[in-house]
Amino acid sequence: MSNMAILKALERMGYKGDMTGHGFRALATSTLKERLGFRHEVVDRQMAHATKDKLESAYDRTKYFDERKAMMQQWADYIDAVAAQAILAGEVR
């Protein structure tokens, strides 16, 4: 999905100027590392970040699939819990 498609969807939902596609990536990265305790390497692979070190990228082809699968399930559970709290508090737009 393109960044423009995400921006248009956010605009239609009333979040224009409040959130961007890259904002979601930053939110997810920070939360996965700080709040849920996942390793930098695992989060970066999930975000499809390229390794800046050419030597490392040539030799390190680790995908971390099992950790990423567990991480994404915990992320989904976290989002569900945050959404449930917002609904209970009447904070949903």
C-alpha positions in Angstrom: 0.0 0.0 0.0 1.4 3.4 -0.9 2.0 6.2 1.6 -0.5 8.3 -0.3 -3.2 5.6 0.1 -2.5 5.5 3.9 -2.7 9.3 4.1 -6.0 9.4 2.3 -7.4 6.7 4.5 -6.3 8.6 7.6 -7.9 11.8 6.1 -11.2 10.0 5.6 -11.2 8.8 9.2 -10.6 12.3 10.5 -6.9 12.0 11.4 -5.4 14.3 8.8 -2.5 16.1 10.4 -2.6 13.9 13.5 -1.0 10.7 12.0 1.0 9.5 9.0 2.1 6.2 7.7 5.6 6.8 8.9 4.1 7.8 12.3 2.6 4.3 12.6 6.0 2.7 11.8 7.7 4.9 14.5 4.9 4.1 17.0 5.2 0.4 16.3 9.1 0.4 16.4 9.2 2.3 19.7 6.5 0.2 21.4 7.8 -3.1 20.2 11.3 -2.3 21.6 10.5 -0.3 24.8 7.2 -1.6 26.0 7.1 -5.2 24.7 10.9 -5.8 25.0 11.7 -7.1 21.5 15.3 -6.9 20.2 16.3 -4.2 17.8 17.4 -6.8 15.1 14.0 -8.5 15.2 12.0 -5.3 14.9 14.2 -4.0 12.1 13.8 -7.2 10.1 10.0 -6.9 10.5 10.1 -3.2 9.4 12.2 -4.4 6.3 15.1 -2.1 7.3 18.2 -2.8 5.2 21.4 -3.3 7.0 23.7 -0.3 6.5 26.9 -2.4 6.8 27.6 -4.0 3.5 29.8 -6.8 5.0 27.1 -7.6 7.6 24.3 -7.6 5.0 26.4 -10.0 2.8 26.8 -12.6 5.6 23.9 -12.0 8.0 20.8 -13.4 6.3 18.9 -14.1 9.5 15.1 -13.7 9.1 14.0 -14.2 12.8 10.8 -15.7 11.5 9.8 -17.4 14.8 10.5 -14.3 16.9 8.8 -12.1 14.4 5.7 -14.3 14.4 5.5 -14.1 18.2 6.2 -10.4 18.2 3.4 -9.7 15.8 1.0 -11.7 17.9 2.0 -9.7 21.0 1.6 -6.5 18.9 -1.9 -7.5 17.9 -2.7 -8.4 21.6 -1.3 -5.0 22.7 -3.4 -3.1 20.1 -6.5 -5.0 21.1 -5.9 -4.1 24.8 -5.3 -0.4 24.0 -8.4 -0.3 21.9 -10.5 -2.0 24.6 -9.3 0.5 27.2 -10.1 3.4 24.9 -13.6 2.1 24.3 -14.2 1.7 28.0 -13.0 5.2 28.7 -15.1 6.6 25.9 -12.0 7.9 24.0 -12.8 6.5 20.6 -13.5 9.0 17.8 
